[in-house]
Amino acid sequence: MTATTSLYPPESHALRDLPFEMGAISEDRSRAWVDLDRGLAPDGVVSVGALATVADVLAGSLCARAVAPDWMATSALSLHLGDLPTSGCLVVDAQIARLGRTTLVIQISFAPGDATGATDAAPGPAVGDGVASFSRLPRRDTNLDITDHQRAPEQRVSMALPGSGLNQPFEDAIGGVVVDAAAGVTLTPVVPYVQNSFGAVNGGIVGALADVSARATVDARCERTSRTVALSVQYLRQMRAGQVRTDSQIIRSAGCGATVRVELRDAAVEGADGSINGADPRSWSDLMAVAHVTLELGANR
């Protein structure tokens, strides 16, 4: 049985368009089933940003169940990916590794699976793993309350609505624009489509923006095809309005690999037309997040 949640997100949102379902496996474990055939590998490479977004919301929902009635915020997310399938079902598992007074740590794994199988059916051999860390916070009146929305282990939840789905690559759907590829400069408006339940940019989408920035830099500077094999993000502050700016710097490039540092900042908006004053360094505020992206380099372009 598949249920549909209407509490969050709004009708037009990245989590509605991503083709996945979630279910509780046990008190300390949750699982997501991702349909890779529905727009997540349009060029034969699975969208790492989409996987980061699914992993973040899956781990976050498990964390929210564990700390209720308290709340939480993502403090770090890291993914390490092997040879991902480009079709069929990808199973994402999240399991609590540490439940502390102020910090929670969730282990994440990726494996091929059967989307039509039983909820507790074992997936195939792992093709990736990761870790998500969360800070435990006092609940505010504005936080989403999921206390009364726990589901039985056999019940899956889908956020999709009639008409939901990707009609373009996920990275295009979240609205980022590459301004300077070599420098990894992108600008992405903070709109409801990319926000989490308390109005900040979704943690997984922050990872997606970092991935776009890093790949733009590597593709421009190295002039070779690239594939992301690792992504780590440290979240420093939340962002609820304006635009996110990314800047990238290659910190290692050797042989078949490269590692890129990406900084994400709040881009100041001038005037009612939303124009950006990129010439004034004071228009960029404090860091929102710092990411490191490792890419595998392929053939020359």
Secondary structure, DSSP 8 states (H G I E B T S, - for coil): -EEE--SSS-SS-HHHHS-EEEEEEETTEEEEEEETTTTS-TTSS--HHHHHHHHHHHHHHHHHHHHTTSEEEEEEEEEEE-S--SSSEEEEEEEEEEE-SSEEEEEEEEEEE-TTS-TT----S-SEEEEEEEEEE---TTS---TT----TT-EEE---TT-S-SS-HHHHTT-EEEETTTTEEEEE--GGGB-TTSSB-HHHHHHHHHHHHHHHHHHHH-EEEEEEEEEEEE-----SSEEEEEEEEEEEETTEEEEEEEEEEE-EETTTTEE-TT-GGGEEEEEEEEEEEEEEEEE-
